[in-house]
Amino acid sequence: MAPLPDGFSYAEWNATYNALSFGIAAMGSATIFFWLQLPNVTKSYRTALTITGIVTLIATYHYIRIFNSWSEAFTVASKDGGDYAVQLTGAPFNDGYRYVDWLLTVPLLLIELILVMKLPQAETVSLSWKLGLASALMVALGYPGEIQEDLSVRWFWWCLSMIPFCYVVFTLAVGLAEATSKQPSPAAASLASAARYLTVLSWCTYPFVYMVKSVGLAGPAATMYEQVGYSLADVLAKAVFGVLIWAIAAEKSAVEESGKLLPN
């Protein structure tokens, strides 16, 4: 929880306000959608879809907390119908909610992908543990640098967190390629591949947003870019990714159901 810099313009404050509002709306709507779709997939994929909804529910809660904290940190008023003036209230802005959210949801994101791919049980358990622990370690290593103003310290923790990050990304991009090709239909394989690469793409956004303050950018602009960047990356990594998980589950359910209906 670092003190906010003074001197926010209304545009900078409003961009962050809208990004956090969008995060709440996207995550909340996705949660409702995923859980409403549970009866429409077969039993084999309901656990993955349930976890998808849990991920976006956790994200919704934390986005509400971040949004409230942001709103309480400022007063925004227009004097005599002029431009809006933004001033700090002195209340702290607690962005630590993001890291609590990531520590809970990032491992679950990977587990839901593994579950929906329906790998052999031993491989499912092994990958879930490996990727889950690696992703949690990545988040844990990133937090000490996030709260530091010293650029050398931020870079140190960034480099450490990139070690498990690279392992997870390599596994998604390369390690799961064979399992993707063995999906029961071309559509399912294409969707699984899209989910893997969307995860890689959205995850690669986070290190660059993290570096905003590490390359010397400071003040209100840096805070705005960081909040907007993280919010957009979260929506991609959770809500949009969750839609792909649902699509994979729906496609594979349809394939399995059609197989059962074929005459012997």
N, C-alpha and C positions, 0 to 999 in steps of 0.2 A: 504494500500500500504506500505508494510514493505520492508526495504532495503534487498537486496539479500546478502547472505554470500559469501565471497570470497573463492577461492580454488576449484572451480568446475573442475572435470576431464572431458575429452572429452566424455567419456562413459556416465557420469551423465547428461551432457548438451544434448547429442544426444538422450538419452532415453526420456527426456522431449520433445525435438523437434519433435521426431517421434510420441509421444503420442498425441501432439497437432495437428500435421498434420493428424493423423488418425481420430481425432475428427472432423476436418473440412470435410474430405472426406466422413466419415460415415454420418454425419448430412446433408451435402449438397445432397448426393445421395439419402438419405431417403426422403428428402423434395420433390425432383423431382418425385420419385416413388409414394409417397402418392397422390400428386395432379394429376398425370397421371391416377391414379386408380379411381378418383372421378366419372367418367361416368359409371364405372362398378359396382357400388353399388346403391341400391335404395335410394330414396330421404330421407328416415328416418335416414340414417346413414352418409349422406354427411357432416353434421355439425361436427360429431365426427372426420371424416377423414380430414376435413379441419383444425380443431384445431390441429390434429396430425401433419400436415404439417407446421402449424404456429409454433408449439413447436420446431421442428427441424430447421426451418428457423431462429428463434431467436437464437437457439444454434449455428448454423453455423456462424452467424454474430459475436457472442461473442467469439467463438473459433478463428475466424480470428483476432479479436482484441487482444486476449491473445497471440496468436502465434506471431503477429507483435511486441507486447510488449516484449516478450521473446527474439526474434531475435535482437531487438534494444538494449537490455540490455547487450549483449555480443559481443565481437569480437573473431572469431575463425580462426586461421591461422596456417599453417604448415611452419616451417622455414627449408629451405634447404632439403625439402622432408622428414623431420622427423615427429615425432608424432604431432598431432594437439594440439595447446595450446589454452586454453580458458581463457579470461580475461574479467572482468566487464568493461563496457564503462562508467558507472556512471549514465546512464539513468535508471529511476525507472522501475521496473517490476510491472505492475498493475494487480494483480490477483482479484481485486474487481469486475472485469467483471463477474466472476463466480457467485457472489452473486446477481448481477443485473439479470443475466440470470435465476438463480434458483427462484428468487422472481416472475418472470414473468411466467416461464414454469412449475414449480412444481404444482401450483394450476390447471393449464390447463391440465396437465397429468391426474390428478384425475378426472377432469370434463369429459374428453374424454372417460374415462373408464365407468363412470356412464351413459353417453349418449348412448354409443354403447350397453350397457346392456338393454336399453329401459325399464326402470323401470316406474311405475306409475308417472305421472307428479309431484304430490305433493312430493313424495319420491325423485324424481330426483332433484327438486329445493332445498329441505331440505339438502340432502347429498352434493350437489354441494357447497352450502354455508358453511356448517360445515367443510367439508374436505378442501375446498379451503382456508378458513380463517385459519384453524389449520396449514396447510402446509406453508402458508405465514408467520405465526407467528414463526414457527419452523426455517425458513430461517433467519428471522429478528433477532431472539435471538442468532443464531449461529455466525453471523458476528462480533459482538463486541469481542468475544473470539478469532476469527480467526486472528485478527490483534494485539493480545496481546502477549508479550513475557513472561509475568508472568504466570507460570504454574497454580497457584492457581486461577487466574482470568479466564484462559482458561477452567479449569474444572468447574468453577461456571457457565459460560455461556453454556457449553456443557450440564450440568445437566438440566438447564432451557429449552434448546431447545429439550431435550429428552421427556419432558412432552407432547407437541403436537405431537411429533414424535410417541410416543407409542400409542396415541389415533388414529392416522391415520392408523398405522400398524395393530392395533387391529380391526379396522373397516374393513380393506381390508381382513384380514385373517379370521375373524369370522363374522362380521356384514353383509357381502355381500354373505355369503355362501348360504343362502336360495334363494336369488335372482339368484345366479349362477345356482342352480339346476332347476330353472324354465325356462331356456333358451329353445328355440323351437326345438333343436336337441341335441343329445349327443355330436356331434362334436362342436357345439357352446358352450355348457356347459363346455366341456373340454378346449376349447380355452380361455373362460372367466376365468376359474380357473387358467390356466397357466399365464394369464395376471396379475391376482391378486398376485399370488405368485412370479412372476418375479419382480413385483414392490416391494414387501416385501424384496426379496433377494437383489435387487440392492440398495434399500434404506438402508439396514443394512450395506452396504459397507461404506457409507458416515461417520457414526459416528466413525468407526474404522480408516478411513483415517484421519479424524479430530484429532484423538488422537495421531497420529504419533508424533507431536510436544509436546504433553502433557505428554508423557511417558519419556521425557528426550532426545529423539533423536533430534539432531540439525545439523546445517550446510548444505552443499550441498546435502548430502544423504537424509535428511528429506524433503528438497524441492523437490527433484526428486520423492521420493515415494509419496508425496502428489499430485504432478501434474499428475503423471502416474495413480495413484489410482483414482483420481477424473475423469480423462478423460475416463478411462475404465468403471467406474460406470455410467457416463453420457451416453455413447453409449448404454449400456444395458438398462438404464432407459428411454431413449428417442427413439433412432433409432430401437432397437430390440423390445421394448415394442410397438412402433408404428406399426411394422409389425404384431404383434399379434392383435392390434386394427383393422388393415385392414383385417386380416384373419377372425376375428369375424364378421365384417361388410359384407364381401363377403359371408361367410357361411349363415348368417341370411338372406341376400338378396336372395340367391339361394333358401332357404327354403320358403320364402314368395312368390317368383315368381312361384315356382312349385305348391304352394297351389292355386294360382290364376288360374293356367292352368288346374287344376283338373275339370272334368265335374261335374255339379250340380246334 
